[in-house]
Each structure stands twice: as structure tokens, then as C-alpha cells.
Amino acid sequence: MADINNEKIRNEIVSNKGFLDIEIDVTLDLFAEIEKLKKEKKAVILAHYYQEPDIQDVADFIGDSLGLSQKAASTDADMIVFAGVHFMAETAKILNPNKKVLLPDLNAGCSLSDSAPPALFKLFRDKHPDHIVITYINCSAGMKALSDIICTSSNAQKIVESLPADQKIIFAPDKNLGAYINKQTGRDMLLWNGSCMVHEIFSLEKITKLKIRHPKAKFIAHPECEAPVLALADYIGSTTGLLKYTQQSDAKEFIVATETGILHQMQKASPDKTFIPAPPNNTCACNDCPYMKLNTLEKLYLCMKYELPEITMDEPLRLAAKKPIDRMLEISAQFGL
């Protein structure tokens, strides 16, 4: 194994270009080694449902954005290893300034987060000074710092409903989730024009044909999907909501319109049921997030061994971004979410 004190190796890891060049003993049991490192370093691994199955199986906690935020806020671990994308690891750092927060691949970004550059959003926000800004957690720390309240797909409706009916609201960055919340609440929130590449690529035509071939299947969808897709759904919910629905439903077949990583947990929870990924409008047979799938078990092991790459943040930005997250956690606790 390469020595972390070797300056060349360290620079490669910091730039996140060298992980694949670092040889790993093929005889190593990575699951056992990662468990050993967790104990040695008093580390916790938080993984999103969209991670690859091996990472989900080695994680201490698996969840959606709300659950992961709550866990990050309450953990007593010395080190947080976030198997997800960059904004999720940033959120963990915002909530844990004195803990080391690691992300296996710094290139694990988010198309939705990228659709809302803070500098441009600030210009938009400043044109509407009488609006409260509710921002979906899938955004950068810079965006969070410009927000009044953060939300997730699990709590967005409750957060919007907690505000006075006449309160003007800007909802960012996901226009599809915002439109869905508008429809559910009867609000007329001003929506930023952002979206998730994974949830916008589902093919309405292919889903319709799939429903015809599987007439008994329930079609379930994440609210980041476009309105025509949501109109076909038997159930719409957050990633955790979708998982719970499949566990509680009497149906034996489900067509699932969200990132395919969640199917691993669905199958584990209900091995007697069949889960079919909703087809995208391209030649691929599945709908994977290319950013989520940048993390691998090998990168997770190297990340923990070398304690790199590390998420760092300027304190003024962290404090500004923490305020709307704290409000989200307070409102979620109020409603038992």
C-alpha cells in the first residue's frame, strides 16, 4: 500500500485523481477492512439509498436526504464518511464543524445542485425581497447560505404548509418538486428553473407500455419527476416514502421511477416482491445517477485509510448555511418527521 507521507500520492488523492492508481491487495476482504477502520478511527459511514449495493451493505446508516441530515446532526463519531454526493457531505460538515468529514470521490457532484449557481440565484432572490426562500437540500452550501429554510422531499410539503397562506415563497432549485408542492398545497410559489437529470429522463411512452405489460404493478415515483410522469403514479413520495410504501403495500410488483440504487433496499425488505426500474428516454436499460455511482467500495476503503479527500469550509459560510438547516430540523421535529 502506498505511503500517505509520499507527497505525490497525497497530492493525487487530494485532487481525487489517484485512487485508481493506488494498488489494493486483491486478497483483502474490503468489508472486513472497512469494519476494522471504522472501529480504529471511531468513524461512521452514512450512505444514500442511491449508492451501489456493496456500499449500502457496509454503511452504518442508509437513508434519504432528511434521514442523513438528522443522523449527521446527532452522531457522536469522530469521523463521518459520507457515501453520497458533494452537497450531502457539505451538509454533514455544516452540522459538524469539529469532525472530519470525508467523501470517497470529490467529483461526486449533482446536476440539480449545479443548476443553481449561488451568484445567479442571489440576483434572482434580490429581485423578490418580499419572498421567503425555501431551498431543497440538493444544493451547494452557497445556496443554503442564501436561504431561509432548507427542505427535503420528505418534509417539503409540511414546511410550506407551516408558513402563513399569504406568505410569498421562492422555491429552489427543483422546479418539478416545487410544482408538485404547489399542486398539493394550493400555493403559487415562485420556482427556480432547476432539475435533476436522473428524474427528468424517464420516458412517459416506455412507462406506459411497461404498465400495460404489468397491469398489476403499482407505479411509484419521486416528486422530482416531471408532472406527466407523476400523473401516472399510484404513489408519489420521497425515497424513504417509496421504500415504506413497497413494504406496506399488498402489491407484488412495482415500477419504480427514481434512481435504481433504492431497488437494493426494496428487494432486501421485500424479497418476495418484484421491482422494475422505470425506463429512461435513452438506450440504457436503467436510470443510474452517474455522480452517485462514482463512489465505490475501493474508494471508500482508501478514503477511510488515508482520511482523504476531506470536506472543508470557511466558517462564515458554514454559519450562514447552518441557519436554514437548523430551521428545517426544528420544523421536522415539530411534525415528527
C-alpha positions as CSV (number, residue, x, y, z in Angstrom):
1,M,0.0,0.0,0.0
2,A,1.3,3.4,-0.9
3,D,2.6,5.6,1.9
4,I,0.4,8.6,2.7
5,N,3.5,10.6,3.5
6,N,4.6,10.3,-0.1
7,E,3.9,13.8,-1.3
8,K,3.0,12.7,-4.8
9,I,0.4,10.2,-3.6
10,R,-1.1,12.7,-1.2
11,N,-1.4,15.3,-3.9
12,E,-3.1,12.8,-6.2
13,I,-5.6,11.8,-3.5
14,V,-6.4,15.4,-2.6
15,S,-7.1,16.1,-6.3
16,N,-9.0,12.9,-6.4
17,K,-7.2,11.6,-9.4
18,G,-5.1,9.0,-7.8
19,F,-7.4,6.5,-6.2
20,L,-7.5,4.2,-9.1
21,D,-3.7,4.3,-9.4
22,I,-3.2,3.1,-5.8
23,E,-2.9,-0.6,-5.8
24,I,-5.1,-2.6,-3.4
25,D,-4.1,-6.1,-2.3
26,V,-6.6,-8.3,-4.2
27,T,-6.7,-10.7,-1.3
28,L,-8.1,-8.1,1.1
29,D,-11.6,-8.5,2.4
30,L,-12.7,-4.9,1.9
31,F,-15.8,-5.4,4.0
32,A,-13.7,-6.6,7.0
33,E,-11.1,-3.9,6.5
34,I,-13.7,-1.2,6.4
35,E,-15.2,-2.5,9.6
36,K,-11.8,-2.5,11.2
37,L,-11.1,1.1,10.1
38,K,-14.5,2.2,11.5
39,K,-13.5,0.9,14.9
40,E,-9.9,2.2,14.8
41,K,-11.0,5.7,13.7
42,K,-14.3,5.9,15.5
43,A,-15.9,6.6,12.2
44,V,-19.5,6.3,10.9
45,I,-20.4,5.6,7.3
46,L,-23.6,7.4,6.1
47,A,-24.8,6.2,2.7
48,H,-27.6,7.4,0.5
49,Y,-30.1,4.9,-1.0
50,Y,-28.7,5.6,-4.4
51,Q,-25.2,4.2,-3.6
52,E,-24.1,0.9,-5.0
53,P,-25.3,-2.2,-3.1
54,D,-21.8,-3.0,-1.6
55,I,-21.6,0.4,0.0
56,Q,-25.1,0.2,1.3
57,D,-24.3,-3.1,2.9
58,V,-21.2,-1.8,4.7
59,A,-22.8,1.5,5.9
60,D,-23.9,2.2,9.4
61,F,-26.9,4.2,8.3
62,I,-28.7,4.3,5.0
63,G,-31.3,7.0,4.2
64,D,-32.6,9.8,2.2
65,S,-31.5,13.4,2.5
66,L,-33.6,14.1,5.6
67,G,-32.6,11.0,7.4
68,L,-29.0,11.5,6.6
69,S,-29.1,15.1,7.8
70,Q,-30.7,14.1,11.1
71,K,-28.1,11.4,11.6
72,A,-25.2,13.7,10.7
73,A,-26.6,16.2,13.3
74,S,-26.8,13.6,16.1
75,T,-23.7,11.4,15.5
76,D,-21.0,11.1,18.2
77,A,-18.5,9.7,15.8
78,D,-15.1,11.4,15.4
79,M,-15.2,10.9,11.6
80,I,-18.1,11.0,9.2
81,V,-17.6,9.2,5.9
82,F,-20.3,10.3,3.6
83,A,-21.1,7.9,0.7
84,G,-23.2,10.2,-1.3
85,V,-22.6,13.3,-3.3
86,H,-20.8,16.5,-2.5
87,F,-23.7,18.6,-1.2
88,M,-24.6,15.8,1.3
89,A,-21.0,15.7,2.7
90,E,-21.1,19.5,2.8
91,T,-24.3,19.4,4.9
92,A,-22.6,17.0,7.3
93,K,-19.7,19.4,7.7
94,I,-22.0,22.3,8.2
95,L,-23.6,20.4,11.1
96,N,-20.3,19.1,12.5
97,P,-17.5,21.7,12.2
98,N,-15.2,19.9,14.6
99,K,-15.5,16.5,13.0
100,K,-13.6,15.2,10.0
101,V,-15.9,14.7,7.1
102,L,-14.8,12.6,4.1
103,L,-16.2,12.0,0.7
104,P,-14.9,9.0,-1.3
105,D,-14.9,10.9,-4.6
106,L,-14.8,14.7,-4.7
107,N,-16.2,14.5,-8.3
108,A,-19.5,13.1,-7.0
109,G,-21.5,16.2,-7.7
110,C,-25.2,16.8,-8.5
111,S,-26.8,18.0,-11.7
112,L,-29.6,19.6,-9.6
113,S,-27.1,21.4,-7.4
114,D,-25.2,22.6,-10.4
115,S,-28.4,24.1,-11.9
116,A,-28.4,26.8,-9.2
117,P,-25.2,28.8,-9.1
118,P,-25.3,30.9,-5.9
119,A,-24.3,34.2,-7.7
120,L,-27.1,33.9,-10.2
121,F,-29.6,32.9,-7.6
122,K,-28.7,35.9,-5.4
123,L,-29.7,38.2,-8.3
124,F,-33.0,36.4,-8.6
125,R,-33.7,36.5,-4.9
126,D,-32.8,40.2,-4.6
127,K,-35.5,40.9,-7.2
128,H,-38.1,39.5,-4.8
129,P,-37.3,40.8,-1.4
130,D,-40.8,40.1,0.0
131,H,-40.4,36.3,-0.6
132,I,-39.1,33.7,1.9
133,V,-36.6,31.3,0.2
134,I,-37.3,27.6,0.7
135,T,-34.4,25.6,-0.8
136,Y,-34.3,21.9,-1.5
137,I,-31.4,20.4,0.3
138,N,-29.9,19.2,-3.1
139,C,-27.9,22.4,-3.4
140,S,-24.5,23.8,-2.5
141,A,-23.5,25.4,0.8
142,G,-23.5,28.7,-1.1
143,M,-27.2,28.2,-2.0
144,K,-28.1,27.2,1.5
145,A,-26.5,30.4,2.8
146,L,-28.9,32.4,0.7
147,S,-32.0,30.5,2.0
148,D,-34.4,31.0,4.9
149,I,-35.4,27.3,5.2
150,I,-34.0,24.1,3.8
151,C,-36.3,21.2,2.9
152,T,-36.1,17.7,1.6
153,S,-38.7,15.8,-0.4
154,S,-39.8,14.1,2.8
155,N,-40.7,17.4,4.6
156,A,-41.1,20.0,1.8
157,Q,-45.0,20.0,2.0
158,K,-45.1,20.3,5.8
159,I,-42.6,23.1,5.7
160,V,-44.5,25.0,3.1
161,E,-47.8,24.4,5.0
162,S,-46.1,25.7,8.2
163,L,-45.9,29.2,6.7
164,P,-48.9,31.6,6.6
165,A,-51.0,31.2,3.5
166,D,-50.3,34.7,2.3
167,Q,-46.5,34.3,2.6
168,K,-44.8,34.7,-0.7
169,I,-42.2,31.9,-1.3
170,I,-39.4,31.3,-3.7
171,F,-38.8,27.6,-4.1
172,A,-35.4,26.4,-5.4
173,P,-33.7,24.7,-7.2
174,D,-36.0,21.9,-8.3
175,K,-38.9,23.1,-10.4
176,N,-40.6,19.7,-10.6
177,L,-40.7,19.2,-6.8
178,G,-41.8,22.8,-6.4
179,A,-44.6,22.3,-8.9
180,Y,-45.7,19.2,-7.1
181,I,-45.8,21.0,-3.8
182,N,-47.7,23.9,-5.4
183,K,-50.3,21.4,-6.6
184,Q,-50.5,19.6,-3.2
185,T,-50.8,22.8,-1.1
186,G,-52.6,25.2,-3.5
187,R,-49.7,27.6,-3.2
188,D,-48.2,29.7,-6.0
189,M,-44.6,29.6,-5.1
190,L,-42.1,31.2,-7.5
191,L,-40.0,28.4,-8.9
192,W,-36.3,28.5,-9.8
193,N,-35.7,26.7,-13.2
194,G,-33.6,23.7,-12.0
195,S,-34.0,20.0,-12.2
196,C,-32.3,16.6,-11.7
197,M,-31.0,14.8,-14.8
198,V,-32.0,11.4,-13.4
199,H,-35.6,12.2,-12.7
200,E,-36.2,14.2,-15.9
201,I,-35.1,11.5,-18.2
202,F,-37.9,9.0,-17.6
203,S,-39.8,8.1,-20.7
204,L,-43.6,8.5,-20.5
205,E,-44.1,6.3,-23.5
206,K,-41.9,3.5,-22.2
207,I,-43.5,3.7,-18.7
208,T,-47.0,3.5,-20.3
209,K,-46.0,0.4,-22.3
210,L,-44.5,-1.1,-19.1
211,K,-47.7,-0.6,-17.2
212,I,-49.6,-2.4,-19.9
213,R,-47.2,-5.4,-19.7
214,H,-47.5,-5.4,-15.9
215,P,-51.2,-4.5,-15.2
216,K,-51.0,-5.5,-11.5
217,A,-47.8,-3.5,-10.8
218,K,-48.0,-0.3,-8.8
219,F,-46.2,2.7,-10.4
220,I,-44.4,4.7,-7.8
221,A,-42.5,7.9,-8.4
222,H,-40.3,10.5,-6.7
223,P,-41.6,14.1,-6.8
224,E,-38.5,15.3,-8.7
225,C,-40.1,13.6,-11.8
226,E,-41.9,15.7,-14.4
227,A,-45.6,16.3,-14.0
228,P,-46.7,13.9,-16.8
229,V,-44.9,11.1,-15.2
230,L,-46.3,11.9,-11.7
231,A,-49.8,11.9,-13.2
232,L,-49.4,8.2,-13.9
233,A,-48.2,7.3,-10.4
234,D,-50.2,5.3,-7.9
235,Y,-48.0,6.8,-5.2
236,I,-45.6,9.8,-5.0
237,G,-43.1,10.1,-2.3
238,S,-39.5,10.7,-1.1
239,T,-37.0,7.9,-1.4
240,T,-37.8,6.7,2.1
241,G,-41.5,7.1,1.4
242,L,-41.2,4.9,-1.7
243,L,-39.4,2.2,0.3
244,K,-42.0,2.2,3.0
245,Y,-44.9,2.1,0.5
246,T,-43.4,-1.1,-1.1
247,Q,-43.1,-2.7,2.3
248,Q,-46.7,-1.9,3.4
249,S,-48.5,-2.4,0.0
250,D,-50.2,-5.7,-0.8
251,A,-49.0,-5.4,-4.4
252,K,-46.3,-7.9,-5.6
253,E,-44.9,-5.8,-8.4
254,F,-43.7,-2.2,-8.5
255,I,-42.5,0.0,-11.3
256,V,-40.1,2.5,-9.6
257,A,-39.4,5.9,-11.0
258,T,-36.3,7.1,-9.2
259,E,-32.6,6.3,-9.1
260,T,-32.1,2.5,-9.3
261,G,-30.0,2.3,-6.1
262,I,-33.1,2.2,-4.0
263,L,-34.2,-1.1,-5.5
264,H,-31.5,-2.9,-3.4
265,Q,-33.2,-1.9,-0.2
266,M,-36.6,-2.6,-1.6
267,Q,-35.6,-6.1,-2.6
268,K,-33.9,-6.7,0.8
269,A,-37.0,-5.6,2.7
270,S,-39.5,-7.5,0.4
271,P,-37.7,-10.4,-1.2
272,D,-41.0,-11.9,-2.4
273,K,-41.8,-8.9,-4.5
274,T,-40.6,-7.7,-7.9
275,F,-39.2,-4.3,-8.5
276,I,-38.9,-2.9,-12.1
277,P,-36.8,0.3,-12.7
278,A,-38.8,2.8,-14.8
279,P,-37.1,3.1,-18.2
280,P,-35.4,6.4,-19.2
281,N,-35.7,8.0,-22.6
282,N,-32.3,6.7,-23.8
283,T,-30.7,3.4,-24.8
284,C,-29.8,2.5,-21.2
285,A,-31.9,-0.2,-19.5
286,C,-31.7,1.5,-16.2
287,N,-31.6,5.0,-14.6
288,D,-28.4,5.4,-12.6
289,C,-27.1,8.7,-11.3
290,P,-23.6,8.9,-12.7
291,Y,-22.4,11.0,-9.8
292,M,-23.8,8.7,-7.1
293,K,-22.1,5.8,-8.8
294,L,-18.6,7.4,-8.8
295,N,-18.3,6.1,-5.2
296,T,-17.1,2.5,-5.0
297,L,-16.2,0.2,-2.2
298,E,-12.5,0.5,-3.1
299,K,-12.6,4.3,-2.9
300,L,-14.5,4.1,0.4
301,Y,-11.7,1.9,1.8
302,L,-8.9,4.2,0.6
303,C,-10.8,7.2,1.8
304,M,-11.0,5.8,5.3
305,K,-7.4,4.6,5.3
306,Y,-5.9,7.8,4.2
307,E,-8.6,10.1,5.7
308,L,-8.9,11.9,2.3
309,P,-10.5,13.7,0.5
310,E,-11.7,15.8,3.3
311,I,-14.5,18.4,3.1
312,T,-13.5,21.8,4.5
313,M,-15.5,25.0,4.7
314,D,-15.0,28.7,5.7
315,E,-16.6,29.4,9.0
316,P,-18.7,32.4,7.8
317,L,-20.2,30.3,5.0
318,R,-20.8,27.3,7.4
319,L,-22.7,29.5,9.9
320,A,-24.8,31.1,7.2
321,A,-25.7,27.8,5.7
322,K,-26.4,26.2,9.1
323,K,-29.3,28.6,9.9
324,P,-31.8,27.3,7.3
325,I,-30.8,23.7,8.0
326,D,-31.5,24.2,11.7
327,R,-34.9,25.6,10.9
328,M,-35.6,22.6,8.8
329,L,-34.6,20.2,11.6
330,E,-36.8,22.2,14.1
331,I,-39.9,22.1,11.8
332,S,-39.3,18.4,11.1
333,A,-39.1,17.6,14.8
334,Q,-42.3,19.6,15.4
335,F,-44.2,17.5,12.9
336,G,-42.5,14.2,13.9
337,L,-40.8,13.8,10.6
